[in-house]
Amino acid sequence: MRIRRAEIVDAPRIADVHVGGWQDGYRGLLPQSLLDALDPAQRIPRSTATVEQADWPTSGTLVAEDAGDLLGFADLRPTRDPDQDPAAVGEITSFYVAPDAWRQGIGQPDGCQHSDHE
């Protein structure tokens, strides 16, 4: 598995992972009609905008992939906590893994390679 910065071409799969995570993760907790109405195609513009607005190294989206298949993503931003220094402290604002990849260690640092490109 490899961790890298998201690219615009990743936006549709990021949207798929996001919606799939909601639909599986919130089943039984939110109304099924709400979950069924979620459409990844409607999320693509938001995913695209988030990737386009990356300002590395302070903010952006990281993706986890294996053999070219995007398995998850994390959105990173400077802290919004007024008691913290946003130049030194960040936060993860979204963290999703494709439901078919749950419990496979995607969220763990072991075994991941980080691809750092400027």
C-alpha positions in Angstrom: 0.0 0.0 0.0 1.1 3.5 -0.8 0.1 6.9 0.7 0.4 9.9 -1.7 -1.0 13.3 -2.3 -4.4 13.3 -4.1 -4.6 14.4 -7.7 -7.6 15.8 -9.6 -8.1 12.4 -11.3 -8.7 10.9 -7.9 -11.8 13.0 -7.2 -14.4 10.5 -8.5 -12.9 7.6 -6.5 -12.7 9.9 -3.4 -16.4 10.6 -3.8 -17.1 6.9 -4.1 -15.2 6.1 -1.0 -16.9 8.9 0.9 -20.4 7.9 0.0 -19.7 4.2 0.5 -18.3 4.9 3.9 -21.5 6.8 4.9 -23.8 4.2 3.4 -22.1 1.3 5.2 -20.9 3.1 8.3 -24.1 4.8 9.2 -26.5 2.0 8.3 -28.9 1.6 11.2 -27.9 4.9 12.7 -29.3 7.3 10.0 -32.5 6.9 8.0 -31.9 4.4 5.2 -33.7 6.7 2.7 -31.1 9.4 3.4 -28.2 6.9 2.9 -29.8 5.5 -0.3 -30.2 9.0 -1.7 -26.4 9.7 -1.5 -24.9 9.9 -4.9 -21.1 9.9 -5.5 -21.5 11.9 -8.7 -22.9 14.8 -6.6 -19.8 14.7 -4.4 -17.3 14.9 -7.3 -17.3 18.7 -7.5 -16.6 19.0 -3.8 -13.9 16.4 -3.9 -12.3 18.1 -6.9 -12.4 21.5 -5.2 -10.8 20.1 -2.1 -7.9 18.5 -4.1 -7.5 21.7 -6.2 -7.3 23.9 -3.0 -4.4 21.9 -1.5 -1.7 24.1 -0.1 1.1 21.7 0.7 2.5 21.2 3.3 -0.2 23.0 5.3 -3.4 21.4 3.8 -4.4 18.9 1.3 -5.8 15.4 0.7 -3.8 12.2 1.1 -4.9 8.9 -0.5 -4.1 5.3 0.3 -3.8 3.1 -2.8 -2.9 -0.5 -3.5 -2.1 -1.7 -7.0 -3.6 1.5 -8.4 -6.9 1.1 -6.5 -7.7 4.0 -4.2 -8.7 2.5 -0.9 -9.1 5.6 1.4 -8.4 9.3 1.9 -7.7 11.8 4.6 -8.2 15.6 4.4 -5.7 17.6 6.3 -5.9 21.3 7.4 -4.3 23.7 9.9 -6.0 23.6 13.2 -9.1 25.8 13.7 -8.6 25.7 17.5 -8.0 29.3 18.6 -5.8 27.9 21.5 -3.4 26.3 19.0 -0.9 27.7 16.5 -2.1 26.7 13.0 1.4 27.0 11.7 2.4 24.1 14.1 -0.8 22.1 14.7 -3.1 20.5 12.1 -6.2 18.4 12.1 -7.7 15.6 10.0 -11.0 16.8 8.9 -12.1 13.7 7.0 -10.8 10.1 7.1 -12.6 7.5 5.0 -11.7 4.0 3.9 -13.6 2.0 1.3 -15.9 -0.4 3.1 -14.5 -3.4 1.2 -11.1 -2.5 2.6 -12.2 -2.1 6.2 -10.2 -4.0 8.9 -7.2 -4.5 6.5 -4.9 -2.0 8.2 -5.4 0.9 5.8 -5.5 3.4 8.7 -2.3 2.1 10.3 1.2 3.3 9.3 2.8 -0.1 9.2 3.4 -1.3 5.7 2.6 2.0 3.9 5.0 3.8 1.7 4.6 7.6 1.6 5.2 9.2 -1.8 6.4 12.7 -1.4 6.4 14.9 -4.5 6.7 18.6 -4.5 
